[in-house]
Amino acid sequence: MGDVVSSHLDESKREMITARTKAVMKEFGDVYEQQYSVALFNSVRYEIEGGGVPQSQLLHRKDPLAGRSIFSGNLFQYLEENKKWRNRFVHVSHTYTISLYESKTAHERSLHPKSTINCAGYKALSSMEEYMELINASLPGIKAKVSSSPFIKCATQFPLILWHPYARHHYFCVMTEKEQKKWHAVLQDCVRHANNGLSEECRVQTPAFTDTVRLHRQAKGHYGTWDMMCGAPPQILANLVMETLHPELRDLIGPRLKGKMQQRQRHWMLISDAVYKQVLMQTTGQYDALVQACEAQTPPLDAALRTDMDQIITSKEHVSSKMRAMVLPKAEQLLRTSVQPYVSSILEALMEPTSRGFFEVRDIFSKELVEMSKNSLNGGGKDKLGEQMERLSMLAFHPVKMQSSYENVEQLNLEGLQQRFDVSSPSVFVQRAQILMREQMDNAVYTFEQLLHQSLETQGEEDLCKTIQRCQDRVIKKYDYDSSTVRKKFFREALLQIIIPYMLKQLSPSCSPELPRFQELIFEDFSRFLLVENIFEEVVLQSVTKDIMMAVKEAAVQRRHNLYRDSIVLTNSDPNLLLLGENPPVDWAAKFGGDEPESSKGGGTEGGLSGRKRRQVVSMIQLDGVPLPYESCLEVPGVELIPEEEGDVSEIEGDKLWENAEQTGSPKSPDSVNNIRNLINPVVEVVMPVSEENETNLTNGTEPASGTVTLENGVQEEVTCITTVVEGVPRKSVRDKSSTQQMVQQLVGNRKQEVDKETQEDVAIENAIQEIEIAVEEGQTAEVCEAELNAELAQAKDSNPDDDSGFQSPASEGLDENKPTPVTNGLKAEDKTVDPAEVEVVLEQGDKTLQSDSETGEDFGEKITQNASEVVCEN
């Protein structure tokens, strides 16, 4: 790998890459310094004048992922170094950074990860076909066949790939389709979070950076949206450099690559990754130096702004009025002919999938609360309430549960409008809508938490179901209003992102030459804060804003989008709720959950949480009967009761459901090889005592595990799969040892009828034998028979107060159960020790013996032979 990179990236090419990066950063830095002053002016003006924004009805959580991690589990990773697949423990932190460790133990010991992945700019793929479509377009002039195989061979049928246009690709795979879906949802959430854009809390750096990037790309002729505007500023700058550098290197190096098509693709990916790392290292250092230089000039600029703010605003308004007189006629003509006819279609394409996604968020939230109400009616206590609230608190950040709402927005399609308005792809709007949906879900959950906690503090836990319903109704109303406000703002911003670049591209050729003369109208002292390029864009923005506002307002009238009209404004409708937002988050696990889960106790430190691990949002449930030999997607103890989907259950709840299915006799699907074998070969247990002296013959495996059974109708049938259980029996001499076949023949051939003095016990035994025969015919397992037999015997014991146990006679009272006792003839006056070989077991069904099956023509003995019955010998 190193030879390929070094041979094609020699010293001269690396110097060329360094020079190109330096040139781009020099151009960027000059514009950034100008835009930094403009952004500082707008920030100070906003601080002085203020801005009216609709007040949110839902509360907002400041740090929703405090003390949490998103996910951890095992999967296979493909290593480029040795071209092999290796098992890795993956941990996704609260920052959505993917860390890969050698093992889970290495993570618990806080060792350094093998590698980390920042998902900014990546795409999460779940099939090799999608990957091949992208990789085949990486090198020009190479047209691969549709069925061409990739340069890696996936270890399983369920791949997971992180693709980047410039950086290295990452290959993973899992064992099952269900794992693949859940991992894919987690990886998509990591990409979504990393591509969310820059923080809006930085009111100076963020607008200065975004405006500089946009102006730089417009100078190169790129006016439309840009998919690679994602990640931290150094990453965005590296993408900006690679946007022009990558095609040049591809044309220069691509024809020189040798080997088969797959080999050339792999080599080009490695070369591209090496170039991207070099560019990213440069942009990181140079951007940090640029920001420090601008921040050093902030205090004197801020003082000058606050002193001359009124004069600066007056000067800006004067220049804007002069510029509007020149721009508006051209802009209005362009609007009428090329924009207004398409506004309604663009808005409709945005509103349909986005509204469905927000409706789905509402339904997911309501279903969780309905489930909580049902559990409260079924007698769920404090512990259950604490578990449910812990699960609900992280609902917004559970990518698997939110996946259905995200999928609705992914149907957004701007086909037919992308080329006209120079929109690269709708992914920019899709990811932004998904982030807004997640924020609204978390706001609704946090508001519900505070309202429910307040109600429980004042009213107690009586009538919990009604309390939950009242809180739910209040939150749903607030969610409807806030979601309407958020969607309308999103639609306006999306329309501006689509229309404004198109108008600037159409107006710039005729208007840009006239802009320098407006610079003369600005005083020199104010020229750092007022730039004619920014004023021109503001004039164009104002010209189209009215039409966009009217289009969104008309859409709000349509009921199918569930948007509130602009005339409906809720202000300070619930002042007490705003006070609740100042309270700290409720720790439901500590308040109602009793003891902390094991996953939140001890085990190192992370993120400042001394002596306590972060609780995990997502857990991968391992279903019974589907063992994962390499511990892929292990269930996390901290959230083991959180089902990922409706069909998922935890191990504890799964056991309960299995027991209920056995009691009701409902059909079940076999989940493992053992279950399938038990269905084919039902097991019948026949218990007999065996002395420890016979243990060698029964357990050493040297004798064939088979025997002959003589039934009451005289037919002899062979019995296979004989298993023995040895317990303490009085030792006998060596000459009395008998083989397995002899023990079975003595068990069935020697008859000895035993009369029980307890009539109720006889009835119970007869009923139990009937249940055993029915269970064998229906293919049920021996464990079910034994459980029902014990239940019948317990009933007989309760009905006879003189009897001490189900099978034990009163004569055995006072004996130690753990002490071995000889078999005696309890029906006679004297207690005579009976040889275990002389014990005879008679199987009866009430007054009927085991007879042939009249319907099938097969007798019971044939069924035993066909199903390989099991004889268990125990005391």
VEXMARMI-767114 format. One record per residue (C-alpha): residue in three letters; x, y, z. Coordinates in pm, whole numbers, plus 50000, padded with zeros to 5 digits. Layout:
! residues N
ALAXYZ ...
END
This chain:
! residues 875
MET500005000050000 GLY502805023850090 ASP504615016149765 VAL501565024949558 VAL501065058349732 SER504745067949734 SER505245058649369 HIS502395080649247 LEU502725108349508 ASP506365117749479 GLU507935148649629 SER507015171049338 LYS503325161949353 ARG503225166949729 GLU504745201349686 MET502125209249424 ILE499375198349667 THR500855220049940 ALA501055250249710 ARG497505245749587 THR496175242949941 LYS498095273750049 ALA496715293749755 VAL493105284049834 MET493555292350200 LYS495065326250108 GLU492005335049898 PHE489715322050169 GLY491535341150443 ASP491235374850265 VAL487485370950223 TYR487055356750574 GLU488615387450738 GLN486115409750555 GLN483145387650637 TYR484225385051001 SER483775422851045 VAL480385421650872 ALA479255392651092 LEU480415411351403 PHE478355441651297 ASN475225420351249 SER475765403151583 VAL476115435551777 ARG473115450851599 TYR470995420251682 GLU472115422752043 ILE471085459452064 GLU467845458351864 GLY466805422951939 GLY464785400651710 GLY461255388151738 VAL461035350351701 PRO458035328351785 GLN458215315452138 SER458535277952165 GLN455805260352361 LEU457915229952441 LEU460865230152678 HIS464365225552542 ARG466935203052705 LYS470405218652716 ASP472525187152712 PRO470315157252624 LEU473165132352592 ALA474875140352921 GLY476115108053075 ARG475085087452773 SER476695068452490 ILE474865059852171 PHE475885024052105 SER478524997152149 GLY478884962352003 ASN481014938751798 LEU481314935051422 PHE483834925051157 GLN486094951251000 TYR488114947550681 LEU491744957850727 GLU493534971950424 GLU496964963750569 ASN496614925850558 LYS493384922750354 LYS491674902950629 TRP488524906150836 ARG488964911251210 ASN486494912551495 ARG486324947251650 PHE484494962251944 VAL482824994551830 HIS481845022752064 VAL479795052851950 SER480155080852203 HIS477775109652274 THR479685130052013 TYR478825103551749 THR482495095651693 ILE483075058851609 SER485925042551804 LEU487165007551719 TYR488914986651984 GLU490694953351979 SER488144939752228 LYS485554950652479 THR488104946352755 ALA490374971852588 HIS487534997152590 GLU486684990352954 ARG490334995753047 SER490275029852868 LEU492975019452624 HIS493495039352307 PRO491275027252021 LYS492755011051714 SER491155038251503 THR488455064951513 ILE486065075951241 ASN484535110351201 CYS481515104450977 ALA481335139550830 GLY480955137150453 TYR480405099550455 LYS477485079150325 ALA476335047750506 LEU475685019550256 SER474214985150320 SER474854967349989 MET477804961349761 GLU475694971849462 GLU475345007349595 TYR479045008349669 MET480034996149325 GLU477925023149158 LEU479865049649348 ILE483305033849314 ASN482925027948939 ALA482435065248888 SER485645073849074 LEU487965068648774 PRO487065082548431 GLY487425061148124 ILE486825028748315 LYS483405014348248 ALA482884984548471 LYS480274958248409 VAL477184958648626 SER478014924148763 SER481704931448820 SER482974920449159 PRO484514945849401 PHE488134944849508 ILE487114931049848 LYS485154899649927 CYS482674904450208 ALA482894878250482 THR479094876350516 GLN476034885450314 PHE475344916450524 PRO477924943750454 LEU478064978850597 ILE480195004450416 LEU481125040550493 TRP481875057850161 HIS483595091550122 PRO484405109249793 TYR487965117449906 ALA488845099250230 ARG489355062250298 HIS486365039150288 HIS485525016750582 TYR484144981550538 PHE482204962050802 CYS479904932050805 VAL477604914051048 MET476004879751071 THR472274886551035 GLU469994909850843 LYS468484922951165 GLU471894933451291 GLN472604949950959 LYS469464971250978 LYS470224982851330 TRP473874990051258 HIS472885008450941 ALA470495030351141 VAL473245038251393 LEU475775046851120 GLN473225068750942 ASP472645087451268 CYS476395092951303 VAL476555107150950 ARG473455128251008 HIS474875143351325 ALA478295150451172 ASN476715166850866 ASN474405188751073 GLY476445219851005 LEU478165244951228 SER476865256051564 GLU474435285051547 GLU475505296151892 CYS478655311551739 ARG476995343151608 VAL480175356751452 GLN482405327851339 THR479645306351188 PRO478045332750959 ALA481475346150865 PHE482665311450767 THR479535301050573 ASP479365333950382 THR483035331450292 VAL482665295950160 ARG479615305949958 LEU481335336649806 HIS484455316349729 ARG482445289849542 GLN480385316549360 ALA483625331949237 LYS484395297849080 GLY480935296448920 HIS479275273049173 TYR476065288949295 GLY473935259249401 THR473815238849719 TRP476905219249817 ASP476765184349967 MET480235186550121 MET479375216150344 CYS479595192650641 GLY481845186650938 ALA484125210651123 PRO485535241350943 PRO488905224750865 GLN487075195250708 ILE484915218550499 LEU488005237250384 ALA489695204450291 ASN486605195650087 LEU486805230049927 VAL490405223849822 MET489675188449700 GLU486735200849491 THR489165214149232 LEU492345194949321 HIS490805160049313 PRO489755160448943 GLU493165173548839 LEU495035146149024 ARG492645119948891 ASP493315130448533 LEU497055131448603 ILE497485098848800 GLY494555078048673 PRO496055068448333 ARG499285057448503 LEU497605031848732 LYS498294995648633 GLY496554962948695 LYS493004950748672 MET490074974048710 GLN489444964749075 GLN493094969049160 ARG493225003448998 GLN490115014149189 ARG491645003049516 HIS494955020749444 TRP493185052949350 MET491195052049674 LEU494425048849876 ILE496055077349683 SER493015099649729 ASP492995092550102 ALA496675101950132 VAL496065134849948 TYR493025142850164 LYS494985137050485 GLN497745160350368 VAL495255187550272 LEU493305183850597 MET496465187650804 GLN497255220350628 THR493755234950647 THR493525226951020 GLY496655246451108 GLN496015275750877 TYR492365279850979 ASP493245280051348 ALA495805307551285 LEU493235327451084 VAL490625325751359 GLN493125336551625 ALA494145366551416 CYS490525377551368 GLU489625372751734 ALA492565394351834 GLN490985423351640 THR487525418351791 PRO487755442052095 PRO488615474051901 LEU486085465551629 ASP483375459451887 ALA484085492752058 ALA483915511551726 LEU480645494651634 ARG478895503351958 THR480035539551926 ASP478935545051564 MET476105519751534 ASP473395545251442 GLN475525561651172 ILE476515527951026 ILE472865517051003 THR471885549750837 SER474665546550582 LYS473655510850503 GLU470015520550448 HIS471065548450210 VAL473175524949998 SER470455498050003 SER467825522149870 LYS470065532549582 MET470855496349499 ARG467195485349513 ALA466365510549242 MET468815492949012 VAL468235456449110 LEU464485453649176 PRO463245458148815 LYS465525430648693 ALA464765408348991 GLU460965412148956 GLN461125403548589 LEU463165372348666 LEU460715362548940 ARG457675364848717 THR459145344948432 SER461465319148590 VAL460685315448961 GLN457035320649053 PRO455725293048823 TYR457825267549013 VAL457435279249375 SER454275259349441 SER455725227149296 ILE458945231049496 LEU456985237349813 GLU454725207549754 ALA457735184949698 LEU459155196650031 MET455975196150236 GLU454605161550160 PRO457445139650293 THR458415164250568 SER454885165850710 ARG454605127950703 GLY457855125650895 PHE456655149651166 PHE453335130851190 GLU455275098551240 VAL457255114751522 ARG453975123851688 ASP452695088151653 ILE455895072851792 PHE455695095552095 SER452005087852152 LYS452525050152121 GLU455235050852387 LEU452935069052628 VAL450025045652553 GLU452265016252633 MET453245032952958 SER449575038053048 LYS448825001252980 ASN451634990353209 SER450345013053485 LEU446904996953455 ASN448484962353470 GLY449994969453808 GLY453434982253715 GLY455134996654020 LYS457775023154076 ASP460535001753930 LYS458594997053606 LEU457835034353583 GLY461495042753629 GLU462525018653354 GLN459925032353114 MET460855068553177 GLU464545060853131 ARG463675044952799 LEU461425073952699 SER464005100552789 MET466335088852509 LEU463625081752250 ALA464705110152021 PHE468275096952002 HIS467275060851935 PRO467965057751560 VAL466165024351530 LYS462915036851679 MET463145069651487 GLN463985052251161 SER460375050751040 SER460025088551065 TYR463385094250898 GLU462425071750608 ASN459405093750530 VAL461645123950472 GLU464075103750262 GLN461335101450000 LEU461845138449925 ASN462415141549553 LEU463225173249359 GLU463655155849027 GLY463025179948742 LEU463885209948959 GLN467455201349055 GLN468985209548718 ARG466975241148669 PHE467895255849009 ASP471355239749033 VAL470535217649332 SER473135190249358 SER470925166349558 PRO468095168149813 SER470305152650085 VAL470975187150231 PHE467275192450299 VAL466635156550404 GLN469275156750676 ARG468195190950800 ALA464565179650830 GLN465635148251016 ILE467645168851266 LEU464605191251326 MET462425160551382 ARG464855147151638 GLU464935180651818 GLN461145182651833 MET460895147151966 ASP463405154652241 ASN461585187052331 ALA458295168152359 VAL459855140852572 TYR461585165652803 THR458385185852848 PHE456455154252931 GLU459115144353185 GLN458845177553366 LEU455025177653367 LEU454785141853490 HIS457375147753762 GLN455485178453880 SER452205159053888 LEU453735130154081 GLU455215154154334 THR451885171454399 GLN449285143954343 GLY451225112354420 GLU451055079954224 GLU447335074254260 ASP445495070653931 LEU448775071453737 CYS447065063553407 LYS444935095253414 THR447965115853514 ILE449915102853216 GLN446975109752985 ARG446605145653103 CYS450315152653057 GLN450235136152716 ASP447355157952597 ARG449145189652703 VAL452375179652534 ILE450685168952209 LYS448985202752173 LYS452285220652227 TYR454045197251986 ASP451475204551712 TYR452055241851746 ASP455855239751760 SER456085214651476 SER453975237851262 THR456275267151340 VAL459425246851277 ARG458135232750947 LYS457115266750812 LYS460535280650896 PHE462165250450731 PHE460105255050415 ARG461025291850391 GLU464735284950439 ALA464685256450187 LEU462985278049925 LEU465555305349982 GLN468415280449951 ILE467015268749619 ILE465875301949466 ILE468455327549586 PRO471525310549427 TYR469615307549101 MET468675344549103 LEU472195355549195 LYS473565335048908 GLN471125351348665 LEU471555387148795 SER475295387948862 PRO476425392348498 SER474405424448462 CYS474605437948818 SER478135429648936 PRO479845455548710 GLU477665482748869 LEU478495474149230 PRO481835492649267 ARG480155526449224 PHE478005519949530 GLN481145515149739 GLU481835552249697 LEU478665560249895 ILE480065543550209 PHE482265563050451 GLU485765549250479 ASP485425544050855 PHE482395521750793 SER483765503550490 ARG484925473750704 PHE481365467150820 LEU479475474950499 LEU480345455350183 VAL478445460949858 GLU478475423449779 ASN476545415950098 ILE474125444850043 PHE473425432449688 GLU472525397649818 GLU470275412850084 VAL468395432849818 VAL467865401349609 LEU466725382949921 GLN464185409950002 SER462805408849650 VAL461875372049671 THR460985369750042 LYS457475383249992 ASP456585356649734 ILE457985328949951 MET456065340950257 MET452835341950059 ALA453405306749922 VAL453985292250270 LYS450985311150409 GLU448705296950140 ALA450015262150213 ALA449175266350582 VAL445505269550492 GLN445475233750359 ARG444455210850642 ARG446295180550512 HIS449625196050613 ASN448385203850967 LEU450015238250974 TYR448805266251199 ARG447965299051032 ASP450245328451100 SER447365346151276 ILE447395319551548 VAL450125329651789 LEU450565314052133 THR452585336152364 ASN453135329052733 SER450235304452724 ASP451805283452999 PRO454135305053213 ASN454405278253483 LEU455865254353228 LEU458715278453152 LEU459665277453517 LEU459885239653499 GLY462445242953224 GLU464875257753477 ASN464765226053686 PRO467535200053643 PRO466685168553443 VAL464935141253638 ASP466985110253715 TRP464205084653683 ALA466465054853750 ALA467535068954086 LYS464075081654179 PHE461885052154084 GLY464215025253955 GLY465735015454286 ASP469255002154243 GLU471325014653955 PRO471814990853667 GLU475094972653648 SER476114991853340 SER476095024553534 LYS478255012453820 GLY482005013653827 GLY484175003553539 GLY486355033453468 THR485655069153379 GLU484505086353066 GLY483665122152991 GLY484205133353349 LEU481865107653497 SER484085095253776 GLY483585058853869 ARG480545055453644 LYS480085044553287 ARG477855062253042 ARG474455046353000 GLN473765035152647 VAL470885047152431 VAL470715018052185 SER470944981252277 MET471184952052038 ILE468884924552158 GLN470214889352100 LEU467254866552040 ASP467174831952192 GLY468124804951945 VAL470194828051726 PRO473644825851883 LEU476294849451756 PRO479634831651795 TYR481724863251771 GLU479584883052017 SER478274906651754 CYS475854932851882 LEU475844920852239 GLU472994932352457 VAL473974959952695 PRO472964953253058 GLY472154989753118 VAL469254989252874 GLU468464952452851 LEU464724958752885 ILE464534982452587 PRO463144965052279 GLU464414979951955 GLU461274972651756 GLU457854958451816 GLY459104923351744 ASP462084925951977 VAL461964914652337 SER464594912452605 GLU465774879552741 ILE463664882753055 GLU460494892152872 GLY461214865752608 ASP461314838552872 LYS457974849953010 LEU456384849552666 TRP457774814752604 GLU456294801952931 ASN452924817352848 ALA452984800752506 GLU453664767052668 GLN450794771252912 THR448304781452644 GLY449504755152400 SER449804779952116 PRO452024770051822 LYS455604782051840 SER458354784551583 PRO461554765751663 ASP464424789951717 SER467354766051751 VAL468664732551633 ASN467764716051963 ASN464174728051940 ILE463884713851588 ARG465294680551701 ASN462854679051992 LEU459964684851754 ILE461154656151531 ASN462054632751819 PRO459824638652125 VAL461304627052455 VAL459694604452715 GLU461354601453053 VAL461254569453258 VAL462924573153595 MET464694544653776 PRO467304544054052 VAL470844533953964 SER473614526754208 GLU476884545154191 GLU478554512254105 ASN476714512053773 GLU477864547053695 THR480814535353489 ASN478724513353264 LEU476134540453213 THR478294570853154 ASN481564559953001 GLY480064557952652 THR481654523952572 GLU478334505852542 PRO475764513752276 ALA473014536852408 SER470134513952308 GLY467794488752464 THR464654467752410 VAL461264476452557 THR458504449852587 LEU455104466452579 GLU451884452552723 ASN450704439952387 GLY453784417752369 VAL455604437452102 GLN459264444052164 GLU460594477652047 GLU464084491652051 VAL464724523352254 THR467624546352168 CYS469204578052313 ILE469364565152670 THR470604590952920 THR471344583453283 VAL471324605153592 VAL473084589353890 GLU472234597754248 GLY473184582354576 VAL472034545854620 PRO473444519854864 ARG476594504154719 LYS476424468254598 SER479094442854517 VAL480944443154185 ARG479334410954066 ASP475904426954077 LYS476774452153806 SER474524451453502 SER474714466653158 THR472464493753017 GLN470424468752816 GLN469874447053123 MET468774477053330 VAL466214487053068 GLN464944450953033 GLN464634447453411 LEU462884481253429 VAL460134471753181 GLY460054433253197 ASN459724427653575 ARG456224437053684 LYS455384446754034 GLN452114462754122 GLU452084487454402 VAL448934497654582 ASP448754532954713 LYS446694539955022 GLU445974575554921 THR443034576454678 GLN443484612854582 GLU447114606554494 ASP446084578254257 VAL443684601154079 ALA446374627654040 ILE448864602353899 GLU446294589053652 ASN445554624253529 ALA449244631453496 ILE449814600153285 GLN446984610853058 GLU448664644853018 ILE451984627652936 GLU450404606552661 ILE448744637152507 ALA452014656452525 VAL453894628352347 GLU451304626352070 GLU451464664152014 GLY455244664551999 GLN455784684552317 THR458984681952512 ALA459534662552834 GLU459984694453035 VAL456354704252976 CYS455184669853089 GLU457234671653404 ALA455964706453489 GLU452314695753452 LEU452934663553648 ASN454364683353937 ALA451364706753927 GLU448924677353956 LEU450894661854238 ALA450954694754424 GLN447164696154394 ALA446874661254539 LYS449134671154826 ASP447004701554910 SER443804680654910 ASN445294655055156 PRO446554672255471 ASP447824639255614 ASP450184633955321 ASP453554651255342 SER454574650954975 GLY453374642054629 PHE455064607954593 GLN456364602154943 SER454304581055181 PRO453774590955546 ALA456274564255644 SER459074585255497 GLU458454615255719 GLY461454627255907 LEU463974614055656 ASP466674636555528 GLU466144643555156 ASN469814648855092 LYS470754615255248 PRO470614584055027 THR468014558755140 PRO467384523155024 VAL464314513154830 THR461934494555065 ASN458654476355037 GLY456414500155223 LEU453244479655168 LYS454174452155414 ALA454684453155785 GLU458424448055759 ASP460554472455559 LYS462564450555331 THR465284465155115 VAL464494460454747 ASP467114455254481 PRO466924483754223 ALA467104457553950 GLU463834442954077 VAL461944475754052 GLU459164474653794 VAL457394504653644 VAL453954500453493 LEU452634528253268 GLU448834530653283 GLN446264555253167 GLY443444553753416 ASP441694520453348 LYS443284517453003 THR446664503652913 LEU448764518152635 GLN447074505852324 SER447494511851955 ASP446354543451791 SER443054536651619 GLU443394566051383 THR446884561051248 GLY447234523551284 GLU450514527951472 ASP450844515651825 PHE452444535652099 GLY455604514952091 GLU456224523751727 LYS455974560451812 ILE458574555952081 THR460964539251836 GLN460424564851560 ASN460884594151794 ALA463964580351970 SER462574581952324 GLU464894589852610 VAL465114569452927 VAL466474588653223 CYS467644568653521 GLU467624586653851 ASN466744580154215 
END
